Every structure is written in C-alpha cells, then in structure tokens.
C-alpha cells in the first residue's frame, strides 16, 4: 500500500486519457493542493501526445502494468473501457496503488467482486466514480432523508432521459466490451444513490430494450449492430418497505438540454417530498401537503466538501461538482480511511444491475442477496 507522506503531494496517474479524464479528473487534481498529476496511460499514442501538451506531463505510456508499477505513482484513476477495468485494477492493487475507477466497475458482479477483494486485501483505498452523489443538491437531499426531515421514506423515483444520436457507440454497444448499455452506463448511477438514500434493495423486476441498431458510425461507415440496451427500467422493493421506480433512455427526443439531458430523482416521505435535478445542481424542489413543490437553494455547507478550495460560485454548476470526486479520493488516502463511495458500493449497484438483466430474461421478480461479499 502506498502510504501518503504529508510533506509532498499525492502522485496520481490517469489511466484512460479521454474526455472524462480531461473534463473532470484532471481539473480535480489541479484544484487539489494535496495532489499532483504524475503520469498518463492510454492505448492511443496520438492521444497521449496531445495530452503531453494539454496536461503538461512527460510520464506517458501505453502500458498500464508499467504505470501501476511506477514507484513515482501513489494512486491511479481508471477511465478506460469497461472490459479493461478488472485487469488494470488487479495490477494497481498488486502494486499497492490506491484506485478510483469509473463505473460500471466491471462487466458483471463476479468481476467487480474480484476488484473489491483485491483492493480490500491489499489495503489500498478504492473508490467508485459515482459522480452524481457529489452534486450539491444530492448531498442536501441525502441530509434531509437521513435526518428525518422528509419523514418515513416511502417512494423513490428516478428518470434519466437523453437525446443521443442514433449512430454507433463504438465499444460501448457490445456486450463483451461494455456488459450492457443504458442500464450499466446511466441507470447504475441512479441505483447507487437510491441505495445510499433509501437503504438496501431486497427484490426487483426489470426490463431492457434496444430500439436502434446503431450499425452506422458517426462518419457514416457500416459497423456491427448494437447488442446492448438503449432503454432500461426497474421496479424495486427496499428492505425498509419503501418502493422505487427507475427509467432511463438515450432516445428521448428533445431532451438535449445542452448535453446534460433530463435527470429527476424524487423521494416521497410521510412529511415532505424532495426532488433533485441535474441541470439545477445547486437547488432542490421541496414540498409538503398545503405547500406545493418549489425550488429552494442548497445551503452553503452542502455546495462543496469541507476544506475544498473550489469556489462554488465559479464555473458551470453542472460541471464543477464533478471535481469533488478527486477531493474525496485524496481525502480518504490522506486520512487513512475508505473512500465513499467505495468498490463495495460499486458491487452493490452491480448486483442490482445484473439482477435487472436476470429478471428480464426470466420474466420474473429477483431477490437481491442481503449483503454481497
């Protein structure tokens, strides 16, 4: 395990130098005085050369084993295609590197379990990049749910609607590379924060569908058709007795909203209802009997993590909260505690997502294991 010394910054390497790293993770590292971008790894030599200039770094490689073994690297952030997460994580854990990984962590629960066990047994910090947990409005929604301000929690409701082009998704549309489509890519986030807000799920029924062949690339060239879902849904029962409904799609025409799409997550409690919306991350909708749902500002203490130098008033609200993932990752390493959300949280969400596919195949309800191990 890499023990973080207080006299120097934590050296973080990026594995997967694409858009997510460029937009979210690297700015998060640059913002944190406790961290330093120490290297980058990608399968594309051309992209690495671009990042040499963009990110002003010289430690570049196409070999993830090399960067994971680098003694000058303390931690890695994995933002590569889903099917590569397992071998990269195992290499990082084997070399004592702390790991944050994009979701889904793997192609199925068995892969994610291997990742979780490897990092747990190596004693390294492990974190799942469930981005939307870090939206200020979601932080405040969690506070209201956990402190009883909403009363007994009865219903959870999630919608994630996107208006994406109907051309190829590349590797994301093949089961052996992605595992699933909208279910793993988008709905998995909403499964995670439902469990975080409402507690464990005990049973569900679910369905997926594919409406678009995606057999043409955006450049107009033919390609093998999609094998994964572009619509997903589930109905769930929580251990508490509460119920939940989720729906996601990439085919909701008119739901562009500058690329952020429509996201709505709602809790109905015995005292009040509360709504989170991605495009308004610094506000919640709150209402109760006799007082209709109306926007309220998120209190200042929930706009960013405690101690973070990020200015909540600077930048695009729907973008800048994503930098807070790195702050949590670095904080967990510095404080010698586990990150939140961890790989265990990623495993819990993956077990539920896998169960949706099982439910659809069997046309039946599925019982969720009480505690995946």
Secondary structure, DSSP 8 states (H G I E B T S, - for coil): -----TTS-EEEEEE--SHHIIIIIHHHHHH-TTEEEEEEE-S-HHHHHHHHHHTT---EES-HHHHHH-TT--EEEE-S-GGGHHHHHHHHHHTT-EEEE-SS-SSSHHHHHHHHHHHHHHT--EEE--GGGGSHHHHHHHHHHHTTTT-SEEEEEEEEE-B--SS--GGGGSHHHHS-SHIIIIIHHHHHHHHHHH--EEEEEEEEE------B-TTS-B-----S-SEEEEEEEETTS-EEEEEEESB-TT--GGGT-EEEEEEEESS-EEEEEGGGTTEEEEEETTEEEEEEE--GGGSS-TT----TTSS-HHHHGGGHHHHHHHHHHHTTS--SS-HHHHHHHHHHHHHHHHHHHHTS-EE--SS--
